[in-house]
């Protein structure tokens, strides 16, 4: 989720880094002013057509033209308990 508390739309660039392949840089995301927008990493249509395989290791970097708050959560689907981890960060 990306939260934009500002008065103008946030133009966010997402860079995706992988363990065993070249990064995908500059995935364009937009978040309207004073809104939160959720992006699912398993829905390519929400993230510029990027396909990330199930259980593939990756890390994210976000850059924005206005200050935003990024909250990230990931579910471990490799075992039946479906463990969830969440993180919060900031991109400005």
Buried (B, 14 or more C-beta within 10 A) or exposed (E): BBBBEBEEBBBBBBBBBBEEEEEBEEBEBEBEEEEBBEBEBEEEEBBBEBEBEEEEEBEBBBBBEBEBBBEBEEEEEEEEEEEEEEEEEEBE
